[in-house]
Amino acid sequence: MKTSIITDQIIQNLSIASLTARDHGLKHVELHGLDGKSVECLSEAEAREAKACLDEAGLTVASLASTIFFMCPLYDDYEISLFKPEFAVFRGNIRDHLDQLKHVCDLADIFGCNVIRVFPFRYPDNQPGKLGGTEEDLNRIASVMKEAADIARDHGKILALENCPYSHLPKGRMTREIVRRVNSPSLKMLWDPGNSYRAEVTQVPEQWLNTTLEEEFQEVKDDICHIHLKNYHLDPVLAKPFVHTGMLEGDIDYISLLPRIAALDVTVSLEPELDPDTCVKEIDVLSGCVRDMNL
């Protein structure tokens, strides 16, 4: 199993993050936030500087965790806002994001990376009670992703569409539907089981509910090209009931899931969303699982 971590889970300073990742045995990393910028917002000169830093640490880039189509309204009348201000993003309309995708494909060449994370559009603030993932949404998202996949194809890249609880498609089964509709080798899934677990059921149409993570994995596994690992504990008495935990400390049974994931031969990236010291410890936890399970 190829293991990785999104470097800004350690710190946004890539020099420190890369050396820390290396010293804890990783050979691969994923890039999102670097000194306050999302990776797709780097200039080519900044990307070359970052690549030199990674080369010095002996690390390769498994994926560019761009925010293409995240802070992008799916419909013109949608108002969207950022869920936490420190999350680095690119903003604009659909055309802006498609144009920026061409730039991030060029950056991926600099980093020697083939996989680029994209999102299924931020959920609107001004449509309370509206379900995401309706047939209208699916058709519109698939249309945009078809154009995006064509851009990726022309650059020799693969887009990894992430199921995200802040988006129109929080469940992995929902992003897989887009992948199947687009039907392009340049569009695959980034499966995040933690995101599927904590997806807001009040936002998801009934047809996408009532599936366990194990069942979802079996359904989507052939379309996965990258995976994020995080865990939660559900505490219903809290105002925000999904509490981040260590990978082996939450409600998701990774002891059962990891051997199945390992059979896919894709890179898994830690995204614990915990404090930096704990995120570093999670590298050792994942490495221990890989060693103990002979993955």
Salt bridges, closest charged atoms under 4 A:
ASP8 OD2 - HIS32 ND1 2.76
ASP23 OD1 - ARG22 NH2 3.05
GLU30 OE1 - HIS226 NE2 2.83
GLU30 OE2 - HIS228 NE2 3.00
GLU44 OE1 - ARG48 NH2 3.48
GLU46 OE2 - LYS37 NZ 2.94
ASP55 OD1 - LYS51 NZ 2.72
ASP99 OD1 - LYS102 NZ 3.79
ASP106 OD1 - HIS155 NE2 3.78
ASP109 OD1 - LYS157 NZ 2.73
GLU135 OE2 - ARG181 NH1 3.05
ASP137 OD2 - LYS130 NZ 3.35
ASP137 OD2 - HIS168 ND1 3.72
GLU147 OE2 - ARG95 NH2 2.85
ASP150 OD2 - LYS146 NZ 2.99
ASP150 OD1 - ARG153 NH1 3.36
ASP154 OD1 - ARG153 NH2 3.06
GLU162 OE1 - ARG117 NH1 2.63
GLU162 OE2 - HIS228 ND1 3.49
GLU177 OE2 - ARG181 NE 2.76
ASP192 OD2 - HIS228 ND1 3.97
ASP192 OD2 - LYS230 NZ 2.44
GLU200 OE2 - ARG198 NH2 3.75
GLU219 OE1 - ARG173 NE 3.04
GLU219 OE2 - ARG176 NH1 3.92
ASP222 OD1 - LYS221 NZ 3.62
ASP223 OD2 - ARG176 NE 3.52
ASP223 OD2 - ARG180 NE 2.85
ASP251 OD1 - HIS233 ND1 2.95
GLU271 OE1 - HIS228 ND1 3.22
GLU271 OE1 - LYS230 NZ 2.86
GLU273 OE2 - LYS230 NZ 3.92
GLU273 OE1 - HIS244 NE2 3.05
ASP284 OD1 - HIS24 ND1 2.94
ASP292 OD1 - ARG291 NE 3.73
